[in-house]
Amino acid sequence: MKNILLITVIFALTHFTAYAQSKEFNSANFPNDKQGLKEAQKAIKEGDSFYYDLQYDEAVLHYQIAYKFNPDNAELDLKMGNCYIHSVKKKKAIELIEKAIQLKPDVDIDAHFLLAKAYHFNLEWDKAIEEYSRCLGKKSESNDAEIVTAKRKIEECKVGKKLMAAPLNVKIESLGSAINTEYDEYCPVISADESVLYFTSKREGTTGGLENESGEYYEDIYFSENKNGKWTPAKNLGPPVNSERNDATVNLSVDGQRLFVYRDASNVDADISESRLRGKQWSAPQRLSSNINTKLQETSAAFTPDEKAIYFVSNKEGGHGGKDIYVSRLTAKGDWGPAENLGPPVNTEMDEDAVFMHPDGKTLYFCSNGHNTMGGFDIFVTVLEGGKWSEPQNIGYPINTPENDVSFVISASGKHAYYASAREGSLGKRDIYMVTFVNDTVVKAQPQLTLLSGTITDEATGQPLGANIEVIDNLKAQSVAKFESNSETGKYLVSLPSGRNYGIVVRKEGHLFHSENIDIPASKGYVEINKPVVLRKPEVGKKIILNNIFYDFDKANLRMESMSELTRVLEVLNEMPSLKIEVSSHTDNRGSDEYNQKLSQARAQSVVDYLISKGISADRVIAKGYGKTQPVASNDTDEGRQLNRRTEFKILSK
């Protein structure tokens, strides 16, 4: 893969004279130091070979040798200044370019444009606007492209000045040497709970080694785990995900079990593939369907939290500009359906990229150079409300800068975000940084979701289980998502956006199902729930609590929200035709013994009557009301009383 980060328009400096022929670097000007002159001319020639190949870091190392010999060469100062514009030491660019123009006002036709860029990158907005305006005044009307560019740069400076006047209250910290190296690290992706981080690096030791075309190392994917608040030293993910060519991170599912990879293993077509975590081993990446990948370029993709849709980026024909954001939805057959362009206001006539869907299922982050940026690509946020996307908002300074700011991912809690940036003090040109939001300026409001996690184990052995997890919308009696726990660790992680009553069902062959109920009001903010799940074998005497059986208040009428849970009980009875069960109902301690006994018996009978109405023999199901005689929690709290008000299923015989 060639770098998936989008690069702004590069102004090739074709007007420079060769330094070896410049009058400042010839024997007439330095008759007494022929050896020094020879070394300087050699350094310039070597620097030029890198410079015109856009390898500025290498070029400046050679130019520095010539600079020590003669620091007052205008052409050399200008080229070195441009090299520093493309480095993390951008402040040096201003000094060198100003000096070049002072030494030789007509040093190059684009000298003032370079000076404007240097001011721009160093956040000196007014000076940058002045220099861009100077350039604009010198351009002929026939050179429309340069005029358009200069005008756009002026607008970027105005946006930057406005955003910088109202900075975000954030703390931006490098992830340090456990993650970052002297090489490039970028495209971080995280699980929703920030327990694991994957990223791309072109460091020494990658699977493919050195790439002959660029002189850099091939890209590989690395990972790190968060242990007690610290990131462990990064490890290469290895094969089959990493190959002999370029392999890069694109996105990660909420639970960290599905990884999107951008790879060019064929050396012909570079597309998005998906790898799945099976225990501790990632599967070989499989190319996504032709409704997503095309013969053109797809650079980014992200799941919705329910994994029923993919947002992705493509420059295929029929879009609004260069690269646009599309969505493909999972069909009833399990395929990815035809792509739909998100259209305005999200997509512009320029490029959108690096898409990320927050675990709340409605907040989309992406980068763009077509909206109101402060330079190159900035990160924007839009929210899906009532089927429409809001006007994208620039998330602001200091996260966004005049650099290309891309690949922004944010935790479920909204407290942290991760992205790559080239900053003063970086170990390499691009390092991975963590953003801590001191307030919720960026996320606008606390994320409205519940992050449900835990470990699924077998009751008898205590061993972790890989089980199927289904999320049900109880009100609609519809399945909204299906996941799997990790087969090696039993761990699961599910994101539940607010505003629904959820039934969570865990199934494993050879075990009774387990159900949980999580009712999340629309106004509920961010909550984390850890819920260990123990699955039982279908043995005589074993019980399961039917957490998704609901009755009308103070009555025995079954509510519609109970239908999915009742269906699961029916499935068990039909799969095991000799099974006999007791359906029991329990109350809290409020009310008289007689009242609670009568109510609980009536409720248990309602369930039994329903099962019989669906074809279950009456001699296989017994209704039993226990009133308040078998509490499982204290009746002194609302939470305890709620646990005591329950319906159970107990195996009487097999």
N, C-alpha and C positions, 0 to 999 in steps of 0.2 A: 504493500500500500504506500502510495505517496501521502504525505502528511494530510490527514483528514481535516485539519484546521484550515479554515478558509483564509486566504491571504488577500489583503487589499491591493489596489492597483499599484504596481511598482513602476516608478519613473526611471527608466534606464538612462544612465548618464553617458550619452554617446558623444558628447561634445568635448570631453577632456582630451588634451594632448598627451602623448606618451611622455612619462616623466624623464625617461632616459634622453629624450630629445629636447627637454626644456632647457632654456638658457641658464637656469639656476643650477642645473646638474651637468655641467660640462667642464672640461679641463681649463677653459679660459677663465672661469670664475674660481676654480680651486686648483691652481697650478702647483701648490705646495703639498697637496694631500691627495696624490693620485690613487693610493691604495684605499683611502676612505671613500673617495668618489666611486671607485670601482665597486666597492661593497654596497654603497648606497644605490647605485644603478641596478645592481643585481637584486637587491631587496625590493626595489620598485617593480622590476619585471616580474618577480615571483608574486608580489602582492597583487599585481594586475591580473594575473592568471586566476586568482581566487576571487578578486573583486568583480570581474565581469561574469563570473559564474555564480554571483550573489552569495558567496561564502565569506561574509564580512568578518566573522571572528578570526578566520585564518588570515585574511588579507591584512588586517590591522597589525598583526604580529610582525609581518614583514615591513609594513610601512613605518612602524616605530623605529626600526633600524635606520632607515633613511632620515626620519625626523630628528634623530639624535645628531646626525651629520649636518643637517640644515633644517632648522625649525621654521624658517621664514620662506618656505616655498608655498605659494598660494594654492596651486593645484593639489599638492600633497595635503595641505591643511584641509582643503575641501573634501577630498576623498576620505581622509581619516574621520572628519566630522560625520560624513554619511555612514561610515562603518559604525560609529558610536550611536547614531540614530537607531540602528538595528541591534543594539546591544542593551544590556541592563545598566550601562553607564552613560545614560543619555545627557546628563548635565555637561559632559565633556564636549558634546557635539556643538553646543552654542558657542563656547569659547573658540573652538577651531574654525567654525564657519564664519563667525564674525571677523576673526583674524584674517581669513582668506580674502574676504571682500575688502577689508581695509588695505591689505597688501596690494590687491589687484581688483578694482571694482568690476572689471569685465572678465573675471576669472572664468566664468561659465554662464551660459544662458539661463541655467536652472539654479544658480547659486542662491538667489533670494527665495526660491521655492523651498530649497533645502533648509534655509534658515527659518522659514515659516514652519516647516515640519519640526525642526528642533525646538522652537518655542512651543509649538502645539504639544509635543510629547512631554515637555517639561511644565505644562499647565500654565504657561504665560500667555493667557488668552488674548489680551489686547495687542501684545506685540505680534502674535501669530496672525491675527486678523489684519494688522497693518501690513505685514509682509505678503500675505496672500493677496491683499488688495493691490499691492504694488505689482505683483505678478499679473493680476487680472488686467491692470492697466496697460501692460506691455504685450498682451496676447492679441493677435490679430483676430478679427471676427471670423475668419475662415477656419481658425483652429478651434472648432466647437468643443471638442473633447476636453481640451485643457481649460477652456473657459468654464465648462460644466463642473470640472473637478475643483477648480479654485473656488467657485461659488459654494460648492458643497462643503469644502473644508472650512469656509468662513461660517457656514451654518453650524457645523460641528463644534466650532469654538464657542459660538453663542450658547449652544446646548450645554457644553462643558462648563462654561462660566456660571450658568444658572444652576446646574446640578451641584457644582462645587460650593456654591453659596449656601446650600442646604444639605450638608453631608449626612450620610447614614451614621447612626450610633452603633458601629460595629468594631470588632477587634479581628484583625487579619493576621494569622500566625502560620509560619511554615510548619509543615509536618516533620521537618528535621531530617537528620541523616538516616533514620530508619527507613525512610521512603525516598528521599531526594538524593541525587548524586551530582557529579560534575556534568553529567549528560542531561538530556531532555527527559522530563517526566510530565505527562499530561493525560487528559481524558479520564479523570477519576470517576468511579461509580461506586455506590455504597448500597448495602441492604438498608431497609427502612429504619432499623434500630441501631444503625452505625456499628454493627458488630464485625463487619468485614468490609474491606476496601480493595477494589481492583483498579489497576491503572496501566497505562502504556508507557514504555520507556525504550529509548534507543541507547542502552548502556552496553558496556563491554560484557561479553558473555551471553548475548542473546543467541537463540537457537540457530539463526541464519548467519551469524557472524557479520562481517563487513559487507556492505553493499557497494559493488564496484562503481555504479553510476554516480552515487552521491558522496562516496567516501565516508558515509556514516554507517552505524550498525543498523541491521534490520530491526524492526519493531517487534517486541514481545510483550505479553501481558504478565504482570506481576500482581501479587496479592499480599495483604497484611491483615492481621486480626487485632481487634481492640481488646486488650487484656488489662483490666483494672484501670481503664482510662488512658492507656498508652498503646501506641501502635508497635507491633512486633516487627523485627527486621523483615523487609520485603523478600519474598521468594518468587522465583520464576514459576509460573503455572505449569510449564512443561507441556509435552505432547499429551494428547492429540490436539489440544487447543493451539499451542504454539507450533509453528511449522518452520520450514527453511526460508520462508519469505516473510512478508510483513503481516503481523496479526495485532489488532488493536481493539481496545475496549470500546464499546458503543453504549451499552446500558445493561442494567441488572434488574431482575424482578424484585418486588417488595421483599420476598422471603430469601433472596439470595440464591435461589435454586436454578434460575434460568439466566444465561448470559448471552447478550448479543455481541457478536464479534464482526469486525470489519477486516476482511482478509483478501489478499490478491494471490492466493496460492497457485492459481492457474497462470499467472503472469499475463493474462489476457483480459479477464473480467474481474473487477473488484466489486463485491457485493456484501450484503449483510447476511450472516449465518447465525444459527442459534446452537448453543451447547447447553446440556442439562447436567446438573450435579446428581450423580447416582452414588449415594453413600459419600465417600470421600473422593471419588473419581469423576472428572468431567468427561462427558461424551465427546466424540468427534463432532465438530461443528457441522450442522446441516444447513444448506442454503435455503433461505425463505422463499416462498412461492413466487411465481411470475406476476402475481397481482401486486407484489411489493418490489422485487428486484426486476430491473429491466436491462437493456443493453447499454443504457447510459449510467449515470452515477447516483447511487444511493449511499448516503454517508452517515445517517443517524436513524435510530429507532428507539421507541420506548413503549413498554406495556402500560395499559391501564391497570389499576390495582386488582381488578377481577380477572385480568388476563384475557378479556373477551374482545379487546381491540388493540391495535398497534398504531401509534403515530410514527410516521417516518418521513424522511427528507429525500427528495429526488429532483433532478433537473430534467426530467422527461418532458416530452413535448406536450403542449396544451396547458402549461402552467401560467402563472401571472408574471414571472420574471425568470431569474436564473434558477435558484433552488427554492422549492416550495415545500410546505408541510402538508402531508396527506394523512388520511386515516383509513385503515382497513379493518373490517369487523369479522369476528369469527362466525361462520355460518353454522346452521344446524348439523351439517355433515362434518364439522370440525375443520373446515378449510378456511383460509383467509379470503374474504370477499373482495370485490372490485374496489380499487382505491378511490377515495373521495378527496378532492382538493379542499382545504379548509377555507380558501378564498379570503377576501378582505373581511375584517380589518387585520387579520393575522399576516397573510402573505402580501408581499409588495412586488414591485417591478424589479427589485434587486434580489438579494439572497437572504434566505432564512435557513438556519441549520441548528445542530446540537440540541435536539428536542429532549425534554425531560418532563414526564408527568408526575406530579406530586402524589404521594399515597392517598391524598384526600379524593382523588379521582376527578377533580375539576380544575385544578390549577396547573397550567402549562407554562414551563419556562423554555426559552429558546434564545438563540442569538440571531442578530440581524444587522445588516449594514444598509437596510432600506428604510428603517424607522428613524426616529430622532436620536441618533447616536452622538457621542462626544468624540468619535474618531474610530474608523474601521468598524469592527463588529462590537456591539454592546449586547448585554443580556437583558431580555425583556420578560414580562410576565403577563399572562392573560387568563381570565377565568370564564369557565363555561357555566352560564346561568340561563335557565329557561330555553335551552337549546341553542343559544347564541354566545359567541365569544366576545368578551369585552375588548375595548380599545387597548392594545398592548401598551404597557407602561415600562419605561426605562427604570430598572431597579436602583439606579443611582450610583453616586460616587461615595466611597472610594473603591467599591467593587468594580464598577465600570471605570475605565480609563481611556486615554487616547489609543492604547494598544488594542489588538484584537482580543476581546474577552469572550470566551466560549466555554462550552462543556461545564455548565453549572448544574450541580445536583444538590438537593436539600433534604435533610432528614425529615422523618415523619413528624417529629416534634416541632419543627420549624426553628429550632435553636441553633443549628449548625448547617453550613453549606460548605461544599468542597469544590475547588476549581483550580486550574493551572494558570500561573501568571509569571511574567518575566519582570522581576522587581529588583531594585538595588538590594544587594545582600543575598540574592539567590545563590544556591550552590552551583546550579547550572543556569542555562539561559532561561528555561522554564522549569519551575518547581511547583509542587502541589501544596496548596494552602488551605487552611480551614478558616471559615468565617464564623464568628460567634455574634449573634444578634443580641445586642444589649437590650433592645426593645423590639417590637414586631413591625417596624417600619416597612420591611420588604414584604412580609407575608400578609400585611394589612390587618389581619386578625389572627388570633390563635387558631391553628388548624383544627377543623371540626371532624375529628376521627378518633377511633379507638384502635390501638395496636394490640392485638391479642396474640400472645405467644406462649409457648410451653414445650413440654416433652411428653411424648406418648410412649407408654411402657406397658408390658404384659403384667397382669396382677400376680401370676404364679411365680414368674422367674425374675421380674424386675428389669428384664432386658428391654432396650428401646425397640420400637416398632416403626416400620414404614407403613403408614396408614393413609387412607383416602379421607380428605376433609371436604365437606360440602357446606356452603353457606346458603341458607334459605331466607328469602324474604317472607316472613310468616304471614303478613297481611295479604300478600298476593299469592302465597303458596307456590312461589317460584324459586328455582335454583338460580342464584346470582353469581356463584363462583365455585370452582372446584380446584383443590390443591392436593399436594402430597407432603407428608412429613418426610424428613430425611431418613433413609433406610438404615443408615449407620448410627446416627445419633438420636433419632426419634424427634428431633426438634421441628417445630412448625412456627410460622409467623404469618399472620393474616391482618390486613388492613380493612377496617370497617368504617366507611364514611357515616357521619351522623344522619339522623332523620329516619331510621328504620328499626323495626323489631326483627332481630336476627335469630334464626335457629342455626346452631353450629352442630353438625353431625359428623362423628368420626366412625369410620368403618374399617374393619380388617377381617379378612377371611378367617373363619374359625373362631371368631369372637362375637360377643354381643355388641351392638352399636352403642355409642355413648353420645348423649345430647347435652348441649348447653344453650341457654337463652341469654341473649344480650340485647337489651332494649336501649337504644341510643336516641334521645330526643334531638330534634334538629338544632337546638340551641347548645348542645353539649360540646365542650371544647375538647382539647387533646387529652386522652387518657391512655395509660398503659396498663394492661391486665396480663398477669402471668397465671396461666391456668394449666397445671399438669393434668394429664388425662391417663387414667388407668383402665385398660380394656380387660374384660372378664370373659372367660370361656363359658359357653352355655351349659352350665352344670346345675344340678338340682340344688335349690336353695339360693342361687345367685340372684341378685337384684340389680336393676338399673332404674335410675330416676328419670322420669319422662318430663324433662324441664320445659318442653314446649307443648304441654297440654294446658289449655286455658279455659276458664269458665266465666260466665257472667257473674258480676258481683253478687255475693250472697245467694247464688243459685247454682243449680247443677247443669245448666245448659252449656254445651260445648260451643266455644266460639270458633269462628272460621280459621283463626290463626292456628288451631290445633290440627288441621287436616294433614299437614305434612308429617307430623309426628305420628298420628294415627296410621298413616300409610306405612310408615316404617315398622310399626308393630305388626300390621297385617303381613308385611313381607316376611318377617321372622316366622310367624305362624304358618305361612304357606310354604316356606322353605323347609320347615321342620314339622311335618304333618302329625307327628305323634306327641308334640309338645303340649303340655298343659300348664297354664299360668294363673297366677292370682294378680288381679289388678287392684291395687290398694290406693286409698286416698287418705290424706292427713291434713290436719288443721293446726293453727297456732292455739294458744291458750285463752284467747279472748272469747267470751261467751260461755254458756253453761255446758256441762258434760253432755247432757242430752241433746242440746242443739248441735254441737260439733259432731257428735256421733251420727246424728240423722243426716246432716249435710254431707259428711264424708262418705257415707254409704250411698247416698243418692248420686254423688259425683262419680264414684267408682262404677256404679251401675250404668251411668251414661256411657262410659267408655266401653263397657262390656256389651251393652245394647248396640252400639255402633259396630263393633267387631262382628257380632252375630248377624247384623243387617248386611254385612259384606261377605257372608258365606261361611264364617267360622262356626263350627259346631258348638252349641251351648255347653256341652260337657267338657269343653277344653278351656273355658274361661270362667273364672269365679270373681265376683265383686266383693270387696271387703273394705268397710270403713273403719278406721282406727281412731277417728276424732283427734284429740290432742294427747293421746296416750304414748306416742312414740316420737318425741321431738328429736331432731338431729342437731339442734343448735339452741342457744339461749333464747327465751322469749322476751328478754329484757330490751332488745333492740329491734328496730325495723328490719334490719338485715337478717337477724336471726329468725324473726317471725316469718319472713318471706321464705327462708329455707325450709321451715317447718310446714308451710303450706305447699304440699307436693303430691304428685301422683307417681306411683311406682309400679313396677312390673317384676314379679318374682316367679322363677321356674319351680313348678311343683313336681313335675315328672317329665321325662324325655321319652 
